[in-house]
Every structure is written in structure tokens, then in C-alpha cells.
């Protein structure tokens, strides 16, 4: 499956930052499992966490304020739920 658009019409913003970082690091197939196939590889051997975070931050900078605020709320809730 091709990656969804990373703008407001896609679903990237539905995920908290922790999940986005994990998807970029390990690839969607590793996250979803159950034989899920994706054209996107994991980049953990190519990019550092800081580089991945910078890419995610750039993508988020293109979203409308409403979408950024919604994704930020998801990320905060996710952080608070982590042990």
C-alpha cells in the first residue's frame, strides 16, 4: 500500500508523535503486522531519531492550525498514558 497523504486530507495527524516516530523507524508493516504490506521501509538504519523527529515536525508545520492542535492533543494524551 502506498503511504497516505501527509496533509490534512490524510490520516497521519490521527497518530501521536510516538507512533509516527515508530512507523518511520520500523516501517508500517512492522507496526501493523499480520502480513500487512507497504511500500514504505523502516528508516532506523538510515535516519537518527532526531532526524525523524525533524521530518515529522516539518510535515506537521504544513497542517492547518486545527489539525495541528488535534494531533498535539493526541500526543499529549499518549505521553500521559505511557508508564
mmCIF file of the N, C-alpha and C atoms, coordinates in Angstrom:
data_MODEL
# 
_entry.id   MODEL 
# 
loop_
_atom_site.group_PDB 
_atom_site.id 
_atom_site.type_symbol 
_atom_site.label_atom_id 
_atom_site.label_alt_id 
_atom_site.label_comp_id 
_atom_site.label_asym_id 
_atom_site.label_entity_id 
_atom_site.label_seq_id 
_atom_site.pdbx_PDB_ins_code 
_atom_site.Cartn_x 
_atom_site.Cartn_y 
_atom_site.Cartn_z 
_atom_site.occupancy 
_atom_site.B_iso_or_equiv 
_atom_site.pdbx_formal_charge 
_atom_site.auth_seq_id 
_atom_site.auth_comp_id 
_atom_site.auth_asym_id 
_atom_site.auth_atom_id 
_atom_site.pdbx_PDB_model_num 
ATOM 1   N N  . UNK A 1 1  ? 0.851  -1.175 0.000  1.00 0.00 ? 1  UNK A N  1 
ATOM 2   C CA . UNK A 1 1  ? 0.000  0.000  0.000  1.00 0.00 ? 1  UNK A CA 1 
ATOM 3   C C  . UNK A 1 1  ? 0.896  1.237  0.000  1.00 0.00 ? 1  UNK A C  1 
ATOM 4   N N  . UNK A 1 2  ? 0.556  2.244  -0.782 1.00 0.00 ? 2  UNK A N  1 
ATOM 5   C CA . UNK A 1 2  ? 1.330  3.486  -0.744 1.00 0.00 ? 2  UNK A CA 1 
ATOM 6   C C  . UNK A 1 2  ? 1.016  4.265  0.532  1.00 0.00 ? 2  UNK A C  1 
ATOM 7   N N  . UNK A 1 3  ? 1.918  5.123  0.883  1.00 0.00 ? 3  UNK A N  1 
ATOM 8   C CA . UNK A 1 3  ? 1.696  5.964  2.069  1.00 0.00 ? 3  UNK A CA 1 
ATOM 9   C C  . UNK A 1 3  ? 0.523  6.905  1.818  1.00 0.00 ? 3  UNK A C  1 
ATOM 10  N N  . UNK A 1 4  ? -0.236 7.203  2.863  1.00 0.00 ? 4  UNK A N  1 
ATOM 11  C CA . UNK A 1 4  ? -1.324 8.165  2.710  1.00 0.00 ? 4  UNK A CA 1 
ATOM 12  C C  . UNK A 1 4  ? -0.739 9.568  2.555  1.00 0.00 ? 4  UNK A C  1 
ATOM 13  N N  . UNK A 1 5  ? -1.541 10.495 2.052  1.00 0.00 ? 5  UNK A N  1 
ATOM 14  C CA . UNK A 1 5  ? -1.037 11.872 2.006  1.00 0.00 ? 5  UNK A CA 1 
ATOM 15  C C  . UNK A 1 5  ? -0.791 12.363 3.440  1.00 0.00 ? 5  UNK A C  1 
ATOM 16  N N  . UNK A 1 6  ? 0.231  13.134 3.612  1.00 0.00 ? 6  UNK A N  1 
ATOM 17  C CA . UNK A 1 6  ? 0.563  13.615 4.958  1.00 0.00 ? 6  UNK A CA 1 
ATOM 18  C C  . UNK A 1 6  ? -0.004 15.003 5.236  1.00 0.00 ? 6  UNK A C  1 
ATOM 19  N N  . UNK A 1 7  ? -0.917 15.435 4.373  1.00 0.00 ? 7  UNK A N  1 
ATOM 20  C CA . UNK A 1 7  ? -1.573 16.722 4.610  1.00 0.00 ? 7  UNK A CA 1 
ATOM 21  C C  . UNK A 1 7  ? -2.857 16.490 5.422  1.00 0.00 ? 7  UNK A C  1 
ATOM 22  N N  . UNK A 1 8  ? -3.677 17.504 5.536  1.00 0.00 ? 8  UNK A N  1 
ATOM 23  C CA . UNK A 1 8  ? -4.893 17.416 6.346  1.00 0.00 ? 8  UNK A CA 1 
ATOM 24  C C  . UNK A 1 8  ? -5.881 16.380 5.815  1.00 0.00 ? 8  UNK A C  1 
ATOM 25  N N  . UNK A 1 9  ? -5.768 16.002 4.534  1.00 0.00 ? 9  UNK A N  1 
ATOM 26  C CA . UNK A 1 9  ? -6.699 15.023 3.975  1.00 0.00 ? 9  UNK A CA 1 
ATOM 27  C C  . UNK A 1 9  ? -6.308 13.584 4.313  1.00 0.00 ? 9  UNK A C  1 
ATOM 28  N N  . UNK A 1 10 ? -5.091 13.365 4.762  1.00 0.00 ? 10 UNK A N  1 
ATOM 29  C CA . UNK A 1 10 ? -4.626 12.037 5.118  1.00 0.00 ? 10 UNK A CA 1 
ATOM 30  C C  . UNK A 1 10 ? -4.947 11.712 6.561  1.00 0.00 ? 10 UNK A C  1 
ATOM 31  N N  . UNK A 1 11 ? -4.377 10.637 7.057  1.00 0.00 ? 11 UNK A N  1 
ATOM 32  C CA . UNK A 1 11 ? -4.643 10.289 8.454  1.00 0.00 ? 11 UNK A CA 1 
ATOM 33  C C  . UNK A 1 11 ? -3.392 10.305 9.330  1.00 0.00 ? 11 UNK A C  1 
ATOM 34  N N  . UNK A 1 12 ? -2.301 10.828 8.805  1.00 0.00 ? 12 UNK A N  1 
ATOM 35  C CA . UNK A 1 12 ? -1.067 10.909 9.581  1.00 0.00 ? 12 UNK A CA 1 
ATOM 36  C C  . UNK A 1 12 ? -1.316 11.627 10.905 1.00 0.00 ? 12 UNK A C  1 
ATOM 37  N N  . UNK A 1 13 ? -2.091 12.691 10.855 1.00 0.00 ? 13 UNK A N  1 
ATOM 38  C CA . UNK A 1 13 ? -2.313 13.510 12.049 1.00 0.00 ? 13 UNK A CA 1 
ATOM 39  C C  . UNK A 1 13 ? -3.177 12.808 13.094 1.00 0.00 ? 13 UNK A C  1 
ATOM 40  N N  . UNK A 1 14 ? -3.733 11.665 12.781 1.00 0.00 ? 14 UNK A N  1 
ATOM 41  C CA . UNK A 1 14 ? -4.529 10.910 13.751 1.00 0.00 ? 14 UNK A CA 1 
ATOM 42  C C  . UNK A 1 14 ? -3.637 10.170 14.743 1.00 0.00 ? 14 UNK A C  1 
ATOM 43  N N  . UNK A 1 15 ? -2.345 10.134 14.482 1.00 0.00 ? 15 UNK A N  1 
ATOM 44  C CA . UNK A 1 15 ? -1.412 9.380  15.317 1.00 0.00 ? 15 UNK A CA 1 
ATOM 45  C C  . UNK A 1 15 ? -0.599 10.305 16.213 1.00 0.00 ? 15 UNK A C  1 
ATOM 46  N N  . UNK A 1 16 ? -0.336 9.869  17.445 1.00 0.00 ? 16 UNK A N  1 
ATOM 47  C CA . UNK A 1 16 ? 0.550  10.653 18.315 1.00 0.00 ? 16 UNK A CA 1 
ATOM 48  C C  . UNK A 1 16 ? 1.989  10.588 17.819 1.00 0.00 ? 16 UNK A C  1 
ATOM 49  N N  . UNK A 1 17 ? 2.801  11.512 18.270 1.00 0.00 ? 17 UNK A N  1 
ATOM 50  C CA . UNK A 1 17 ? 4.202  11.591 17.841 1.00 0.00 ? 17 UNK A CA 1 
ATOM 51  C C  . UNK A 1 17 ? 4.953  10.282 18.040 1.00 0.00 ? 17 UNK A C  1 
ATOM 52  N N  . UNK A 1 18 ? 4.740  9.610  19.161 1.00 0.00 ? 18 UNK A N  1 
ATOM 53  C CA . UNK A 1 18 ? 5.437  8.357  19.455 1.00 0.00 ? 18 UNK A CA 1 
ATOM 54  C C  . UNK A 1 18 ? 5.170  7.322  18.366 1.00 0.00 ? 18 UNK A C  1 
ATOM 55  N N  . UNK A 1 19 ? 3.927  7.231  17.920 1.00 0.00 ? 19 UNK A N  1 
ATOM 56  C CA . UNK A 1 19 ? 3.557  6.262  16.889 1.00 0.00 ? 19 UNK A CA 1 
ATOM 57  C C  . UNK A 1 19 ? 4.150  6.670  15.538 1.00 0.00 ? 19 UNK A C  1 
ATOM 58  N N  . UNK A 1 20 ? 4.100  7.957  15.211 1.00 0.00 ? 20 UNK A N  1 
ATOM 59  C CA . UNK A 1 20 ? 4.682  8.422  13.948 1.00 0.00 ? 20 UNK A CA 1 
ATOM 60  C C  . UNK A 1 20 ? 6.174  8.105  13.888 1.00 0.00 ? 20 UNK A C  1 
ATOM 61  N N  . UNK A 1 21 ? 6.878  8.353  14.979 1.00 0.00 ? 21 UNK A N  1 
ATOM 62  C CA . UNK A 1 21 ? 8.308  8.056  15.027 1.00 0.00 ? 21 UNK A CA 1 
ATOM 63  C C  . UNK A 1 21 ? 8.542  6.564  14.820 1.00 0.00 ? 21 UNK A C  1 
ATOM 64  N N  . UNK A 1 22 ? 7.743  5.732  15.468 1.00 0.00 ? 22 UNK A N  1 
ATOM 65  C CA . UNK A 1 22 ? 7.895  4.281  15.352 1.00 0.00 ? 22 UNK A CA 1 
ATOM 66  C C  . UNK A 1 22 ? 7.602  3.801  13.931 1.00 0.00 ? 22 UNK A C  1 
ATOM 67  N N  . UNK A 1 23 ? 6.595  4.371  13.292 1.00 0.00 ? 23 UNK A N  1 
ATOM 68  C CA . UNK A 1 23 ? 6.261  3.990  11.916 1.00 0.00 ? 23 UNK A CA 1 
ATOM 69  C C  . UNK A 1 23 ? 7.417  4.322  10.977 1.00 0.00 ? 23 UNK A C  1 
ATOM 70  N N  . UNK A 1 24 ? 7.992  5.507  11.124 1.00 0.00 ? 24 UNK A N  1 
ATOM 71  C CA . UNK A 1 24 ? 9.101  5.892  10.249 1.00 0.00 ? 24 UNK A CA 1 
ATOM 72  C C  . UNK A 1 24 ? 10.329 5.024  10.544 1.00 0.00 ? 24 UNK A C  1 
ATOM 73  N N  . UNK A 1 25 ? 10.592 4.738  11.811 1.00 0.00 ? 25 UNK A N  1 
ATOM 74  C CA . UNK A 1 25 ? 11.758 3.928  12.172 1.00 0.00 ? 25 UNK A CA 1 
ATOM 75  C C  . UNK A 1 25 ? 11.639 2.500  11.662 1.00 0.00 ? 25 UNK A C  1 
ATOM 76  N N  . UNK A 1 26 ? 10.510 1.838  11.955 1.00 0.00 ? 26 UNK A N  1 
ATOM 77  C CA . UNK A 1 26 ? 10.395 0.403  11.680 1.00 0.00 ? 26 UNK A CA 1 
ATOM 78  C C  . UNK A 1 26 ? 9.592  0.070  10.433 1.00 0.00 ? 26 UNK A C  1 
ATOM 79  N N  . UNK A 1 27 ? 8.853  1.042  9.907  1.00 0.00 ? 27 UNK A N  1 
ATOM 80  C CA . UNK A 1 27 ? 8.012  0.802  8.739  1.00 0.00 ? 27 UNK A CA 1 
ATOM 81  C C  . UNK A 1 27 ? 6.629  0.335  9.136  1.00 0.00 ? 27 UNK A C  1 
ATOM 82  N N  . UNK A 1 28 ? 5.620  0.659  8.351  1.00 0.00 ? 28 UNK A N  1 
ATOM 83  C CA . UNK A 1 28 ? 4.241  0.304  8.682  1.00 0.00 ? 28 UNK A CA 1 
ATOM 84  C C  . UNK A 1 28 ? 4.006  -1.199 8.828  1.00 0.00 ? 28 UNK A C  1 
ATOM 85  N N  . UNK A 1 29 ? 4.659  -2.015 8.011  1.00 0.00 ? 29 UNK A N  1 
ATOM 86  C CA . UNK A 1 29 ? 4.436  -3.461 8.080  1.00 0.00 ? 29 UNK A CA 1 
ATOM 87  C C  . UNK A 1 29 ? 4.833  -4.016 9.447  1.00 0.00 ? 29 UNK A C  1 
ATOM 88  N N  . UNK A 1 30 ? 5.912  -3.477 10.024 1.00 0.00 ? 30 UNK A N  1 
ATOM 89  C CA . UNK A 1 30 ? 6.354  -3.926 11.342 1.00 0.00 ? 30 UNK A CA 1 
ATOM 90  C C  . UNK A 1 30 ? 5.385  -3.486 12.434 1.00 0.00 ? 30 UNK A C  1 
ATOM 91  N N  . UNK A 1 31 ? 4.742  -2.356 12.238 1.00 0.00 ? 31 UNK A N  1 
ATOM 92  C CA . UNK A 1 31 ? 3.814  -1.826 13.239 1.00 0.00 ? 31 UNK A CA 1 
ATOM 93  C C  . UNK A 1 31 ? 2.473  -2.549 13.160 1.00 0.00 ? 31 UNK A C  1 
ATOM 94  N N  . UNK A 1 32 ? 1.948  -2.690 11.950 1.00 0.00 ? 32 UNK A N  1 
ATOM 95  C CA . UNK A 1 32 ? 0.623  -3.287 11.766 1.00 0.00 ? 32 UNK A CA 1 
ATOM 96  C C  . UNK A 1 32 ? 0.676  -4.804 11.929 1.00 0.00 ? 32 UNK A C  1 
ATOM 97  N N  . UNK A 1 33 ? 1.706  -5.440 11.359 1.00 0.00 ? 33 UNK A N  1 
ATOM 98  C CA . UNK A 1 33 ? 1.844  -6.889 11.463 1.00 0.00 ? 33 UNK A CA 1 
ATOM 99  C C  . UNK A 1 33 ? 0.807  -7.644 10.649 1.00 0.00 ? 33 UNK A C  1 
ATOM 100 N N  . UNK A 1 34 ? 0.595  -8.904 10.976 1.00 0.00 ? 34 UNK A N  1 
ATOM 101 C CA . UNK A 1 34 ? -0.412 -9.756 10.324 1.00 0.00 ? 34 UNK A CA 1 
ATOM 102 C C  . UNK A 1 34 ? -0.277 -9.784 8.811  1.00 0.00 ? 34 UNK A C  1 
ATOM 103 N N  . UNK A 1 35 ? 0.950  -9.736 8.289  1.00 0.00 ? 35 UNK A N  1 
ATOM 104 C CA . UNK A 1 35 ? 1.164  -9.806 6.853  1.00 0.00 ? 35 UNK A CA 1 
ATOM 105 C C  . UNK A 1 35 ? 0.869  -8.531 6.100  1.00 0.00 ? 35 UNK A C  1 
ATOM 106 N N  . UNK A 1 36 ? 0.665  -7.433 6.816  1.00 0.00 ? 36 UNK A N  1 
ATOM 107 C CA . UNK A 1 36 ? 0.409  -6.145 6.164  1.00 0.00 ? 36 UNK A CA 1 
ATOM 108 C C  . UNK A 1 36 ? 1.586  -5.795 5.259  1.00 0.00 ? 36 UNK A C  1 
ATOM 109 N N  . UNK A 1 37 ? 1.282  -5.362 4.055  1.00 0.00 ? 37 UNK A N  1 
ATOM 110 C CA . UNK A 1 37 ? 2.328  -4.994 3.108  1.00 0.00 ? 37 UNK A CA 1 
ATOM 111 C C  . UNK A 1 37 ? 2.287  -3.499 2.835  1.00 0.00 ? 37 UNK A C  1 
ATOM 112 N N  . UNK A 1 38 ? 3.463  -2.915 2.732  1.00 0.00 ? 38 UNK A N  1 
ATOM 113 C CA . UNK A 1 38 ? 3.584  -1.485 2.479  1.00 0.00 ? 38 UNK A CA 1 
ATOM 114 C C  . UNK A 1 38 ? 4.824  -1.236 1.644  1.00 0.00 ? 38 UNK A C  1 
ATOM 115 N N  . UNK A 1 39 ? 4.767  -0.216 0.812  1.00 0.00 ? 39 UNK A N  1 
ATOM 116 C CA . UNK A 1 39 ? 5.937  0.184  0.035  1.00 0.00 ? 39 UNK A CA 1 
ATOM 117 C C  . UNK A 1 39 ? 6.959  0.934  0.886  1.00 0.00 ? 39 UNK A C  1 
ATOM 118 N N  . UNK A 1 40 ? 6.563  1.354  2.074  1.00 0.00 ? 40 UNK A N  1 
ATOM 119 C CA . UNK A 1 40 ? 7.453  2.156  2.907  1.00 0.00 ? 40 UNK A CA 1 
ATOM 120 C C  . UNK A 1 40 ? 8.309  1.273  3.805  1.00 0.00 ? 40 UNK A C  1 
ATOM 121 N N  . UNK A 1 41 ? 9.614  1.365  3.650  1.00 0.00 ? 41 UNK A N  1 
ATOM 122 C CA . UNK A 1 41 ? 10.509 0.614  4.544  1.00 0.00 ? 41 UNK A CA 1 
ATOM 123 C C  . UNK A 1 41 ? 10.674 1.364  5.865  1.00 0.00 ? 41 UNK A C  1 
ATOM 124 N N  . UNK A 1 42 ? 11.314 0.720  6.807  1.00 0.00 ? 42 UNK A N  1 
ATOM 125 C CA . UNK A 1 42 ? 11.731 1.406  8.025  1.00 0.00 ? 42 UNK A CA 1 
ATOM 126 C C  . UNK A 1 42 ? 13.046 2.126  7.756  1.00 0.00 ? 42 UNK A C  1 
ATOM 127 N N  . UNK A 1 43 ? 13.281 3.216  8.465  1.00 0.00 ? 43 UNK A N  1 
ATOM 128 C CA . UNK A 1 43 ? 14.471 4.030  8.237  1.00 0.00 ? 43 UNK A CA 1 
ATOM 129 C C  . UNK A 1 43 ? 15.412 4.083  9.435  1.00 0.00 ? 43 UNK A C  1 
ATOM 130 N N  . UNK A 1 44 ? 15.275 3.145  10.372 1.00 0.00 ? 44 UNK A N  1 
ATOM 131 C CA . UNK A 1 44 ? 16.096 3.207  11.579 1.00 0.00 ? 44 UNK A CA 1 
ATOM 132 C C  . UNK A 1 44 ? 17.580 3.040  11.294 1.00 0.00 ? 44 UNK A C  1 
ATOM 133 N N  . UNK A 1 45 ? 17.932 2.404  10.187 1.00 0.00 ? 45 UNK A N  1 
ATOM 134 C CA . UNK A 1 45 ? 19.348 2.258  9.839  1.00 0.00 ? 45 UNK A CA 1 
ATOM 135 C C  . UNK A 1 45 ? 19.866 3.407  8.989  1.00 0.00 ? 45 UNK A C  1 
ATOM 136 N N  . UNK A 1 46 ? 18.968 4.344  8.649  1.00 0.00 ? 46 UNK A N  1 
ATOM 137 C CA . UNK A 1 46 ? 19.330 5.452  7.763  1.00 0.00 ? 46 UNK A CA 1 
ATOM 138 C C  . UNK A 1 46 ? 19.258 6.793  8.493  1.00 0.00 ? 46 UNK A C  1 
ATOM 139 N N  . UNK A 1 47 ? 18.225 6.966  9.328  1.00 0.00 ? 47 UNK A N  1 
ATOM 140 C CA . UNK A 1 47 ? 17.979 8.245  9.997  1.00 0.00 ? 47 UNK A CA 1 
ATOM 141 C C  . UNK A 1 47 ? 18.050 8.088  11.506 1.00 0.00 ? 47 UNK A C  1 
ATOM 142 N N  . UNK A 1 48 ? 18.556 9.103  12.173 1.00 0.00 ? 48 UNK A N  1 
ATOM 143 C CA . UNK A 1 48 ? 18.542 9.123  13.641 1.00 0.00 ? 48 UNK A CA 1 
ATOM 144 C C  . UNK A 1 48 ? 17.148 9.524  14.119 1.00 0.00 ? 48 UNK A C  1 
ATOM 145 N N  . UNK A 1 49 ? 16.886 9.318  15.393 1.00 0.00 ? 49 UNK A N  1 
ATOM 146 C CA . UNK A 1 49 ? 15.604 9.750  15.950 1.00 0.00 ? 49 UNK A CA 1 
ATOM 147 C C  . UNK A 1 49 ? 15.414 11.255 15.788 1.00 0.00 ? 49 UNK A C  1 
ATOM 148 N N  . UNK A 1 50 ? 16.486 12.017 15.973 1.00 0.00 ? 50 UNK A N  1 
ATOM 149 C CA . UNK A 1 50 ? 16.397 13.472 15.814 1.00 0.00 ? 50 UNK A CA 1 
ATOM 150 C C  . UNK A 1 50 ? 16.047 13.850 14.374 1.00 0.00 ? 50 UNK A C  1 
ATOM 151 N N  . UNK A 1 51 ? 16.609 13.147 13.406 1.00 0.00 ? 51 UNK A N  1 
ATOM 152 C CA . UNK A 1 51 ? 16.293 13.417 12.006 1.00 0.00 ? 51 UNK A CA 1 
ATOM 153 C C  . UNK A 1 51 ? 14.844 13.053 11.688 1.00 0.00 ? 51 UNK A C  1 
ATOM 154 N N  . UNK A 1 52 ? 14.390 11.928 12.209 1.00 0.00 ? 52 UNK A N  1 
ATOM 155 C CA . UNK A 1 52 ? 12.993 11.529 12.002 1.00 0.00 ? 52 UNK A CA 1 
ATOM 156 C C  . UNK A 1 52 ? 12.066 12.555 12.632 1.00 0.00 ? 52 UNK A C  1 
ATOM 157 N N  . UNK A 1 53 ? 12.388 12.990 13.834 1.00 0.00 ? 53 UNK A N  1 
ATOM 158 C CA . UNK A 1 53 ? 11.572 13.998 14.512 1.00 0.00 ? 53 UNK A CA 1 
ATOM 159 C C  . UNK A 1 53 ? 11.535 15.290 13.707 1.00 0.00 ? 53 UNK A C  1 
ATOM 160 N N  . UNK A 1 54 ? 12.652 15.689 13.127 1.00 0.00 ? 54 UNK A N  1 
ATOM 161 C CA . UNK A 1 54 ? 12.684 16.905 12.306 1.00 0.00 ? 54 UNK A CA 1 
ATOM 162 C C  . UNK A 1 54 ? 11.790 16.763 11.075 1.00 0.00 ? 54 UNK A C  1 
ATOM 163 N N  . UNK A 1 55 ? 11.792 15.595 10.466 1.00 0.00 ? 55 UNK A N  1 
ATOM 164 C CA . UNK A 1 55 ? 10.929 15.355 9.308  1.00 0.00 ? 55 UNK A CA 1 
ATOM 165 C C  . UNK A 1 55 ? 9.459  15.418 9.717  1.00 0.00 ? 55 UNK A C  1 
ATOM 166 N N  . UNK A 1 56 ? 9.132  14.773 10.815 1.00 0.00 ? 56 UNK A N  1 
ATOM 167 C CA . UNK A 1 56 ? 7.751  14.797 11.308 1.00 0.00 ? 56 UNK A CA 1 
ATOM 168 C C  . UNK A 1 56 ? 7.342  16.227 11.648 1.00 0.00 ? 56 UNK A C  1 
ATOM 169 N N  . UNK A 1 57 ? 8.230  16.975 12.280 1.00 0.00 ? 57 UNK A N  1 
ATOM 170 C CA . UNK A 1 57 ? 7.929  18.378 12.611 1.00 0.00 ? 57 UNK A CA 1 
ATOM 171 C C  . UNK A 1 57 ? 7.682  19.202 11.349 1.00 0.00 ? 57 UNK A C  1 
ATOM 172 N N  . UNK A 1 58 ? 8.463  18.940 10.311 1.00 0.00 ? 58 UNK A N  1 
ATOM 173 C CA . UNK A 1 58 ? 8.237  19.661 9.053  1.00 0.00 ? 58 UNK A CA 1 
ATOM 174 C C  . UNK A 1 58 ? 6.859  19.321 8.483  1.00 0.00 ? 58 UNK A C  1 
ATOM 175 N N  . UNK A 1 59 ? 6.528  18.046 8.427  1.00 0.00 ? 59 UNK A N  1 
ATOM 176 C CA . UNK A 1 59 ? 5.207  17.638 7.916  1.00 0.00 ? 59 UNK A CA 1 
ATOM 177 C C  . UNK A 1 59 ? 4.109  18.309 8.729  1.00 0.00 ? 59 UNK A C  1 
ATOM 178 N N  . UNK A 1 60 ? 4.241  18.303 10.049 1.00 0.00 ? 60 UNK A N  1 
ATOM 179 C CA . UNK A 1 60 ? 3.219  18.918 10.911 1.00 0.00 ? 60 UNK A CA 1 
ATOM 180 C C  . UNK A 1 60 ? 3.110  20.423 10.663 1.00 0.00 ? 60 UNK A C  1 
ATOM 181 N N  . UNK A 1 61 ? 4.215  21.064 10.272 1.00 0.00 ? 61 UNK A N  1 
ATOM 182 C CA . UNK A 1 61 ? 4.185  22.515 10.037 1.00 0.00 ? 61 UNK A CA 1 
ATOM 183 C C  . UNK A 1 61 ? 3.321  22.889 8.833  1.00 0.00 ? 61 UNK A C  1 
ATOM 184 N N  . UNK A 1 62 ? 3.015  21.923 7.989  1.00 0.00 ? 62 UNK A N  1 
ATOM 185 C CA . UNK A 1 62 ? 2.188  22.195 6.807  1.00 0.00 ? 62 UNK A CA 1 
ATOM 186 C C  . UNK A 1 62 ? 0.697  22.016 7.084  1.00 0.00 ? 62 UNK A C  1 
ATOM 187 N N  . UNK A 1 63 ? 0.344  21.498 8.254  1.00 0.00 ? 63 UNK A N  1 
ATOM 188 C CA . UNK A 1 63 ? -1.059 21.254 8.592  1.00 0.00 ? 63 UNK A CA 1 
ATOM 189 C C  . UNK A 1 63 ? -1.727 22.539 9.064  1.00 0.00 ? 63 UNK A C  1 
ATOM 190 N N  . UNK A 1 64 ? -3.033 22.654 8.831  1.00 0.00 ? 64 UNK A N  1 
ATOM 191 C CA . UNK A 1 64 ? -3.779 23.790 9.384  1.00 0.00 ? 64 UNK A CA 1 
ATOM 192 C C  . UNK A 1 64 ? -3.740 23.753 10.915 1.00 0.00 ? 64 UNK A C  1 
ATOM 193 N N  . UNK A 1 65 ? -3.919 24.910 11.527 1.00 0.00 ? 65 UNK A N  1 
ATOM 194 C CA . UNK A 1 65 ? -3.861 25.012 12.993 1.00 0.00 ? 65 UNK A CA 1 
ATOM 195 C C  . UNK A 1 65 ? -4.775 24.018 13.697 1.00 0.00 ? 65 UNK A C  1 
ATOM 196 N N  . UNK A 1 66 ? -5.973 23.848 13.189 1.00 0.00 ? 66 UNK A N  1 
ATOM 197 C CA . UNK A 1 66 ? -6.953 22.939 13.820 1.00 0.00 ? 66 UNK A CA 1 
ATOM 198 C C  . UNK A 1 66 ? -6.421 21.501 13.844 1.00 0.00 ? 66 UNK A C  1 
ATOM 199 N N  . UNK A 1 67 ? -5.825 21.080 12.754 1.00 0.00 ? 67 UNK A N  1 
ATOM 200 C CA . UNK A 1 67 ? -5.279 19.720 12.657 1.00 0.00 ? 67 UNK A CA 1 
ATOM 201 C C  . UNK A 1 67 ? -4.062 19.569 13.570 1.00 0.00 ? 67 UNK A C  1 
ATOM 202 N N  . UNK A 1 68 ? -3.190 20.574 13.592 1.00 0.00 ? 68 UNK A N  1 
ATOM 203 C CA . UNK A 1 68 ? -2.011 20.526 14.473 1.00 0.00 ? 68 UNK A CA 1 
ATOM 204 C C  . UNK A 1 68 ? -2.436 20.431 15.927 1.00 0.00 ? 68 UNK A C  1 
ATOM 205 N N  . UNK A 1 69 ? -3.445 21.209 16.301 1.00 0.00 ? 69 UNK A N  1 
ATOM 206 C CA . UNK A 1 69 ? -3.919 21.194 17.688 1.00 0.00 ? 69 UNK A CA 1 
ATOM 207 C C  . UNK A 1 69 ? -4.501 19.827 18.050 1.00 0.00 ? 69 UNK A C  1 
ATOM 208 N N  . UNK A 1 70 ? -5.240 19.233 17.140 1.00 0.00 ? 70 UNK A N  1 
ATOM 209 C CA . UNK A 1 70 ? -5.820 17.912 17.392 1.00 0.00 ? 70 UNK A CA 1 
ATOM 210 C C  . UNK A 1 70 ? -4.727 16.859 17.572 1.00 0.00 ? 70 UNK A C  1 
ATOM 211 N N  . UNK A 1 71 ? -3.726 16.879 16.703 1.00 0.00 ? 71 UNK A N  1 
ATOM 212 C CA . UNK A 1 71 ? -2.635 15.911 16.793 1.00 0.00 ? 71 UNK A CA 1 
ATOM 213 C C  . UNK A 1 71 ? -1.814 16.142 18.051 1.00 0.00 ? 71 UNK A C  1 
ATOM 214 N N  . UNK A 1 72 ? -1.607 17.383 18.419 1.00 0.00 ? 72 UNK A N  1 
ATOM 215 C CA . UNK A 1 72 ? -0.864 17.692 19.642 1.00 0.00 ? 72 UNK A CA 1 
ATOM 216 C C  . UNK A 1 72 ? -1.598 17.149 20.863 1.00 0.00 ? 72 UNK A C  1 
ATOM 217 N N  . UNK A 1 73 ? -2.920 17.277 20.883 1.00 0.00 ? 73 UNK A N  1 
ATOM 218 C CA . UNK A 1 73 ? -3.714 16.724 21.989 1.00 0.00 ? 73 UNK A CA 1 
ATOM 219 C C  . UNK A 1 73 ? -3.562 15.213 22.070 1.00 0.00 ? 73 UNK A C  1 
ATOM 220 N N  . UNK A 1 74 ? -3.564 14.551 20.925 1.00 0.00 ? 74 UNK A N  1 
ATOM 221 C CA . UNK A 1 74 ? -3.375 13.092 20.898 1.00 0.00 ? 74 UNK A CA 1 
ATOM 222 C C  . UNK A 1 74 ? -1.997 12.725 21.443 1.00 0.00 ? 74 UNK A C  1 
ATOM 223 N N  . UNK A 1 75 ? -0.992 13.508 21.065 1.00 0.00 ? 75 UNK A N  1 
ATOM 224 C CA . UNK A 1 75 ? 0.373  13.225 21.534 1.00 0.00 ? 75 UNK A CA 1 
ATOM 225 C C  . UNK A 1 75 ? 0.493  13.423 23.043 1.00 0.00 ? 75 UNK A C  1 
ATOM 226 N N  . UNK A 1 76 ? -0.120 14.479 23.556 1.00 0.00 ? 76 UNK A N  1 
ATOM 227 C CA . UNK A 1 76 ? -0.077 14.727 24.999 1.00 0.00 ? 76 UNK A CA 1 
ATOM 228 C C  . UNK A 1 76 ? -0.792 13.628 25.771 1.00 0.00 ? 76 UNK A C  1 
ATOM 229 N N  . UNK A 1 77 ? -1.958 13.215 25.291 1.00 0.00 ? 77 UNK A N  1 
ATOM 230 C CA . UNK A 1 77 ? -2.705 12.137 25.940 1.00 0.00 ? 77 UNK A CA 1 
ATOM 231 C C  . UNK A 1 77 ? -1.907 10.836 25.903 1.00 0.00 ? 77 UNK A C  1 
ATOM 232 N N  . UNK A 1 78 ? -1.237 10.577 24.786 1.00 0.00 ? 78 UNK A N  1 
ATOM 233 C CA . UNK A 1 78 ? -0.426 9.381  24.646 1.00 0.00 ? 78 UNK A CA 1 
ATOM 234 C C  . UNK A 1 78 ? 0.743  9.410  25.623 1.00 0.00 ? 78 UNK A C  1 
ATOM 235 N N  . UNK A 1 79 ? 1.410  10.554 25.744 1.00 0.00 ? 79 UNK A N  1 
ATOM 236 C CA . UNK A 1 79 ? 2.533  10.689 26.681 1.00 0.00 ? 79 UNK A CA 1 
ATOM 237 C C  . UNK A 1 79 ? 2.088  10.429 28.115 1.00 0.00 ? 79 UNK A C  1 
ATOM 238 N N  . UNK A 1 80 ? 0.930  10.948 28.478 1.00 0.00 ? 80 UNK A N  1 
ATOM 239 C CA . UNK A 1 80 ? 0.415  10.789 29.837 1.00 0.00 ? 80 UNK A CA 1 
ATOM 240 C C  . UNK A 1 80 ? 0.019  9.340  30.111 1.00 0.00 ? 80 UNK A C  1 
ATOM 241 N N  . UNK A 1 81 ? -0.360 8.613  29.076 1.00 0.00 ? 81 UNK A N  1 
ATOM 242 C CA . UNK A 1 81 ? -0.779 7.222  29.246 1.00 0.00 ? 81 UNK A CA 1 
ATOM 243 C C  . UNK A 1 81 ? 0.398  6.263  29.324 1.00 0.00 ? 81 UNK A C  1 
ATOM 244 N N  . UNK A 1 82 ? 1.590  6.714  28.903 1.00 0.00 ? 82 UNK A N  1 
ATOM 245 C CA . UNK A 1 82 ? 2.772  5.848  28.932 1.00 0.00 ? 82 UNK A CA 1 
ATOM 246 C C  . UNK A 1 82 ? 3.263  5.663  30.362 1.00 0.00 ? 82 UNK A C  1 
ATOM 247 N N  . UNK A 1 83 ? 3.712  4.438  30.686 1.00 0.00 ? 83 UNK A N  1 
ATOM 248 C CA . UNK A 1 83 ? 4.206  4.174  32.059 1.00 0.00 ? 83 UNK A CA 1 
ATOM 249 C C  . UNK A 1 83 ? 5.509  4.879  32.348 1.00 0.00 ? 83 UNK A C  1 
# 
